[in-house]
């Protein structure tokens, strides 16, 4: 069993005790005081560890989020960032935020670099699905309406728009496109049955209310268990409020946009059917 011993704390913490330090002499085979072999010494303080990032000296300050887990790092940073950035730094000093904020920024930059090609591919698929550019544009114009619900939900529940919320919005865009496709496809089915364009818009909008709303409600209810989770809460709020608002707006705006793009007028349709 090795036995380890050291000097008392009162002798260890005082730098002046170096004068009485003893070193082992292999000549006389015993310990001798350091001052017998050293002419003198100078004490200078130095940093034991110098940390650099990108060849610049860095002082990293760490902080832990709420120990109860009720707030995320993004929420805490949003509260303290304005206060910290008001600190006046000496010339040559700079302040940068790292941790989850930096990782989220890197992830979003990587995501945005490939997202335009993904949306372009989806838009082309929509054009090929209907064989019409107008129908594809009508469907895609419903996607920005989800921002209304997303904004309201994040503000009401005091939830930050982070990386998880961004992923939720991307998923939400696919759901809204699906709702628009279902409604436009039903209009085309009504037209193929011989109805006038105006009657096809009205009948398709009425017949698709129940399935579109039921699909939205089941998705919203499926997101409810994620609300208490701090990590998935932004994504759940984004999908629930965005889908809820956008579904109602889609059932109202898509028929209006269809009439505008195709120039459908009520009196003209009545006169044509009468003739």
BAGU-446882 format. One record per residue (C-alpha): residue number from 1; x, z, y. Coordinates in steps of 0.5 Angstrom, whole numbers, plus 2048, in hexadecimal, padded with zeros to 3 digits. Each point is the difference from the previous one (the first is absolute). Layout:
BEGIN
+-----+-----+-----+-----+
! seq !   X !   Z !   Y !
+-----+-----+-----+-----+
! NUM !   X !   Z !   Y !
...
+-----+-----+-----+-----+
END
This chain:
BEGIN
+-----+-----+-----+-----+
! seq !   X !   Z !   Y !
+-----+-----+-----+-----+
!   1 ! 800 ! 800 ! 800 !
!   2 ! 803 ! 7FE ! 807 !
!   3 ! 800 ! 805 ! 805 !
!   4 ! 800 ! 7FE ! 807 !
!   5 ! 802 ! 804 ! 806 !
!   6 ! 800 ! 7FF ! 808 !
!   7 ! 801 ! 804 ! 806 !
!   8 ! 7FB ! 804 ! 803 !
!   9 ! 7FC ! 7FC ! 805 !
!  10 ! 803 ! 804 ! 806 !
!  11 ! 807 ! 7FD ! 7FE !
!  12 ! 7FD ! 7F9 ! 7FE !
!  13 ! 7FD ! 7FF ! 807 !
!  14 ! 805 ! 802 ! 805 !
!  15 ! 805 ! 7FA ! 801 !
!  16 ! 806 ! 805 ! 802 !
!  17 ! 800 ! 803 ! 7F9 !
!  18 ! 804 ! 7F9 ! 7FE !
!  19 ! 806 ! 804 ! 803 !
!  20 ! 800 ! 805 ! 7FA !
!  21 ! 7FE ! 7FA ! 7FB !
!  22 ! 805 ! 801 ! 7FA !
!  23 ! 802 ! 7FA ! 7FC !
!  24 ! 804 ! 7FF ! 7F9 !
!  25 ! 807 ! 800 ! 800 !
!  26 ! 803 ! 7FC ! 7FA !
!  27 ! 807 ! 803 ! 801 !
!  28 ! 7FF ! 807 ! 800 !
!  29 ! 7F9 ! 800 ! 7FC !
!  30 ! 7FC ! 804 ! 805 !
!  31 ! 7FB ! 7FF ! 806 !
!  32 ! 804 ! 800 ! 807 !
!  33 ! 7FC ! 800 ! 807 !
!  34 ! 7FF ! 7F9 ! 803 !
!  35 ! 804 ! 803 ! 806 !
!  36 ! 807 ! 801 ! 7FD !
!  37 ! 800 ! 7F8 ! 7FE !
!  38 ! 7FC ! 7FD ! 806 !
!  39 ! 803 ! 800 ! 807 !
!  40 ! 7F9 ! 800 ! 803 !
!  41 ! 7F9 ! 7FC ! 800 !
!  42 ! 7FB ! 7FD ! 805 !
!  43 ! 7F9 ! 801 ! 7FF !
!  44 ! 7FB ! 7FA ! 801 !
!  45 ! 7F9 ! 7FF ! 7FF !
!  46 ! 7FE ! 7F9 ! 7FC !
!  47 ! 7FA ! 7FD ! 7FE !
!  48 ! 800 ! 801 ! 7F8 !
!  49 ! 7FC ! 7FA ! 7FF !
!  50 ! 7FF ! 7FA ! 805 !
!  51 ! 7FA ! 7FC ! 7FE !
!  52 ! 7FF ! 7F9 ! 802 !
!  53 ! 7FB ! 7FA ! 800 !
!  54 ! 802 ! 7F9 ! 802 !
!  55 ! 807 ! 803 ! 802 !
!  56 ! 7FD ! 804 ! 805 !
!  57 ! 800 ! 808 ! 800 !
!  58 ! 7F9 ! 803 ! 7FE !
!  59 ! 7FD ! 806 ! 800 !
!  60 ! 7FA ! 801 ! 7FC !
!  61 ! 7FA ! 805 ! 801 !
!  62 ! 7FB ! 801 ! 7FA !
!  63 ! 7F9 ! 803 ! 800 !
!  64 ! 7FB ! 801 ! 7FB !
!  65 ! 7F9 ! 7FE ! 801 !
!  66 ! 7FA ! 805 ! 7FF !
!  67 ! 802 ! 805 ! 7FA !
!  68 ! 7F8 ! 800 ! 7FF !
!  69 ! 800 ! 7F9 ! 7FF !
!  70 ! 7FA ! 7FF ! 805 !
!  71 ! 804 ! 7FB ! 805 !
!  72 ! 805 ! 7FA ! 7FE !
!  73 ! 807 ! 7FF ! 803 !
!  74 ! 7FD ! 7FA ! 804 !
!  75 ! 7FB ! 805 ! 803 !
!  76 ! 805 ! 805 ! 802 !
!  77 ! 804 ! 7FB ! 803 !
!  78 ! 7FB ! 7FD ! 804 !
!  79 ! 7FF ! 807 ! 803 !
!  80 ! 807 ! 802 ! 802 !
!  81 ! 803 ! 7F9 ! 801 !
!  82 ! 7FE ! 7FF ! 807 !
!  83 ! 803 ! 807 ! 801 !
!  84 ! 807 ! 7FF ! 7FD !
!  85 ! 800 ! 7F9 ! 804 !
!  86 ! 800 ! 804 ! 806 !
!  87 ! 807 ! 803 ! 7FF !
!  88 ! 805 ! 7FD ! 805 !
!  89 ! 806 ! 7FE ! 7FC !
!  90 ! 807 ! 800 ! 802 !
!  91 ! 803 ! 7F9 ! 801 !
!  92 ! 802 ! 7FD ! 7FA !
!  93 ! 7FB ! 804 ! 7FC !
!  94 ! 7FA ! 7FC ! 7FD !
!  95 ! 7FA ! 803 ! 7FC !
!  96 ! 7FD ! 7FC ! 7F9 !
!  97 ! 7FA ! 802 ! 7FC !
!  98 ! 802 ! 800 ! 7F8 !
!  99 ! 7FD ! 803 ! 7FA !
! 100 ! 7F9 ! 7FD ! 7FE !
! 101 ! 7FF ! 7FD ! 807 !
! 102 ! 806 ! 7FC ! 7FF !
! 103 ! 7FE ! 7FE ! 7F9 !
! 104 ! 7F9 ! 7FE ! 802 !
! 105 ! 803 ! 7FC ! 805 !
! 106 ! 805 ! 7FC ! 7FB !
! 107 ! 7FA ! 7FF ! 7FB !
! 108 ! 7FB ! 7FD ! 805 !
! 109 ! 806 ! 7FC ! 803 !
! 110 ! 801 ! 7FD ! 7F9 !
! 111 ! 7F8 ! 800 ! 7FF !
! 112 ! 7FF ! 7FC ! 806 !
! 113 ! 805 ! 7FB ! 7FE !
! 114 ! 7FC ! 7FD ! 7FA !
! 115 ! 7F9 ! 802 ! 802 !
! 116 ! 7FF ! 7F9 ! 804 !
! 117 ! 802 ! 7FC ! 7FA !
! 118 ! 7FB ! 804 ! 7FC !
! 119 ! 7FA ! 7FF ! 805 !
! 120 ! 802 ! 7F9 ! 801 !
! 121 ! 7FF ! 7FF ! 7F9 !
! 122 ! 7F9 ! 804 ! 800 !
! 123 ! 7FE ! 7FC ! 805 !
! 124 ! 801 ! 7F9 ! 7FC !
! 125 ! 7FD ! 803 ! 7FA !
! 126 ! 7FA ! 801 ! 804 !
! 127 ! 800 ! 7F9 ! 803 !
! 128 ! 800 ! 7FD ! 7F9 !
! 129 ! 7FB ! 805 ! 7FE !
! 130 ! 7FB ! 7FD ! 805 !
! 131 ! 803 ! 7F9 ! 801 !
! 132 ! 7FF ! 802 ! 807 !
! 133 ! 804 ! 803 ! 806 !
! 134 ! 7FA ! 802 ! 804 !
! 135 ! 7FE ! 805 ! 7FA !
! 136 ! 807 ! 802 ! 7FF !
! 137 ! 800 ! 802 ! 808 !
! 138 ! 7FA ! 803 ! 800 !
! 139 ! 802 ! 805 ! 7FA !
! 140 ! 806 ! 802 ! 803 !
! 141 ! 7FD ! 801 ! 807 !
! 142 ! 7FD ! 806 ! 7FD !
! 143 ! 807 ! 804 ! 7FE !
! 144 ! 801 ! 802 ! 807 !
! 145 ! 7FA ! 804 ! 800 !
! 146 ! 802 ! 805 ! 7FC !
! 147 ! 805 ! 802 ! 805 !
! 148 ! 7FA ! 803 ! 804 !
! 149 ! 7FE ! 805 ! 7FA !
! 150 ! 807 ! 801 ! 7FE !
! 151 ! 802 ! 803 ! 807 !
! 152 ! 7F9 ! 804 ! 800 !
! 153 ! 802 ! 803 ! 7FA !
! 154 ! 807 ! 802 ! 801 !
! 155 ! 7FE ! 803 ! 807 !
! 156 ! 7FB ! 804 ! 7FD !
! 157 ! 803 ! 803 ! 7FA !
! 158 ! 807 ! 800 ! 804 !
! 159 ! 804 ! 7FC ! 7FB !
! 160 ! 806 ! 7FC ! 802 !
! 161 ! 801 ! 7F9 ! 7FF !
! 162 ! 806 ! 800 ! 7FB !
! 163 ! 803 ! 7FC ! 7FB !
! 164 ! 7FA ! 802 ! 7FB !
! 165 ! 7FB ! 7FE ! 805 !
! 166 ! 803 ! 7F9 ! 801 !
! 167 ! 7FF ! 7FF ! 7F8 !
! 168 ! 7F9 ! 802 ! 801 !
! 169 ! 7FF ! 7FB ! 805 !
! 170 ! 803 ! 7FB ! 7FC !
! 171 ! 7FC ! 801 ! 7FA !
! 172 ! 7FA ! 801 ! 805 !
! 173 ! 801 ! 7F9 ! 802 !
! 174 ! 7FF ! 7FD ! 7F9 !
! 175 ! 7F9 ! 804 ! 800 !
! 176 ! 7FE ! 7FD ! 806 !
! 177 ! 802 ! 7F9 ! 7FE !
! 178 ! 7FC ! 801 ! 7FA !
! 179 ! 7FA ! 802 ! 803 !
! 180 ! 800 ! 7FA ! 805 !
! 181 ! 801 ! 7FB ! 7FA !
! 182 ! 7FA ! 803 ! 7FC !
! 183 ! 7FC ! 7FF ! 806 !
! 184 ! 802 ! 7F9 ! 802 !
! 185 ! 7FF ! 7FE ! 7F9 !
! 186 ! 7F9 ! 803 ! 800 !
! 187 ! 7FF ! 7FB ! 806 !
! 188 ! 803 ! 7FA ! 7FC !
! 189 ! 7FB ! 802 ! 7FA !
! 190 ! 7FA ! 800 ! 804 !
! 191 ! 802 ! 7FA ! 804 !
! 192 ! 801 ! 7FC ! 7F9 !
! 193 ! 7F9 ! 803 ! 7FE !
! 194 ! 7FD ! 7FB ! 806 !
! 195 ! 7FF ! 805 ! 805 !
! 196 ! 801 ! 7FF ! 807 !
! 197 ! 807 ! 803 ! 803 !
! 198 ! 7FC ! 805 ! 804 !
! 199 ! 7FC ! 802 ! 7FB !
! 200 ! 806 ! 800 ! 7FB !
! 201 ! 804 ! 805 ! 805 !
! 202 ! 7FA ! 805 ! 800 !
! 203 ! 7FE ! 800 ! 7F9 !
! 204 ! 808 ! 801 ! 7FE !
! 205 ! 801 ! 805 ! 805 !
! 206 ! 7FA ! 804 ! 7FD !
! 207 ! 801 ! 7FF ! 7F9 !
! 208 ! 807 ! 802 ! 801 !
! 209 ! 7FF ! 807 ! 803 !
! 210 ! 7FF ! 804 ! 7FA !
! 211 ! 806 ! 7FE ! 7FC !
! 212 ! 805 ! 800 ! 806 !
! 213 ! 7FE ! 807 ! 802 !
! 214 ! 800 ! 802 ! 7F9 !
! 215 ! 807 ! 7FE ! 7FF !
! 216 ! 802 ! 803 ! 806 !
! 217 ! 7FD ! 807 ! 7FF !
! 218 ! 803 ! 800 ! 7F9 !
! 219 ! 807 ! 7FF ! 803 !
! 220 ! 7FF ! 805 ! 805 !
! 221 ! 7FD ! 805 ! 7FB !
! 222 ! 806 ! 7FF ! 7FC !
! 223 ! 805 ! 801 ! 806 !
! 224 ! 7FD ! 807 ! 801 !
! 225 ! 804 ! 804 ! 7FB !
! 226 ! 806 ! 7FE ! 804 !
! 227 ! 7FF ! 803 ! 807 !
! 228 ! 802 ! 807 ! 7FE !
! 229 ! 807 ! 7FD ! 7FE !
! 230 ! 805 ! 800 ! 806 !
! 231 ! 804 ! 7FA ! 7FD !
! 232 ! 7FA ! 7FB ! 7FF !
! 233 ! 7FB ! 802 ! 805 !
! 234 ! 802 ! 7FB ! 805 !
! 235 ! 7FF ! 7FA ! 7FB !
! 236 ! 7F9 ! 804 ! 7FE !
! 237 ! 7FE ! 800 ! 807 !
! 238 ! 802 ! 7F9 ! 802 !
! 239 ! 7FC ! 7FD ! 7FA !
! 240 ! 7FA ! 804 ! 801 !
! 241 ! 7FE ! 800 ! 807 !
! 242 ! 803 ! 7F9 ! 801 !
! 243 ! 7FC ! 7FD ! 7FA !
! 244 ! 7FA ! 804 ! 802 !
! 245 ! 800 ! 7FD ! 807 !
! 246 ! 802 ! 7F9 ! 7FE !
! 247 ! 7FB ! 7FF ! 7FB !
! 248 ! 7FA ! 801 ! 805 !
! 249 ! 804 ! 7FC ! 805 !
! 250 ! 801 ! 7FB ! 7FA !
! 251 ! 7F9 ! 7FF ! 7FF !
! 252 ! 7FE ! 7FF ! 807 !
! 253 ! 806 ! 7FC ! 803 !
! 254 ! 801 ! 7FB ! 7FA !
! 255 ! 7F9 ! 7FD ! 801 !
! 256 ! 801 ! 800 ! 807 !
! 257 ! 807 ! 7FC ! 7FF !
! 258 ! 7FD ! 7FB ! 7FB !
! 259 ! 7FA ! 7FE ! 805 !
! 260 ! 806 ! 800 ! 806 !
! 261 ! 805 ! 7FB ! 7FC !
! 262 ! 7FA ! 7FC ! 7FD !
! 263 ! 7FC ! 800 ! 806 !
! 264 ! 7FA ! 802 ! 7FC !
! 265 ! 7FA ! 801 ! 805 !
! 266 ! 7F9 ! 803 ! 7FE !
! 267 ! 7FB ! 7FB ! 804 !
! 268 ! 804 ! 7FA ! 7FD !
! 269 ! 800 ! 802 ! 7F9 !
! 270 ! 7F8 ! 801 ! 801 !
! 271 ! 7FF ! 7F9 ! 803 !
! 272 ! 804 ! 7FD ! 7FB !
! 273 ! 7FD ! 803 ! 7FA !
! 274 ! 7F9 ! 7FF ! 803 !
! 275 ! 802 ! 7F8 ! 801 !
+-----+-----+-----+-----+
END
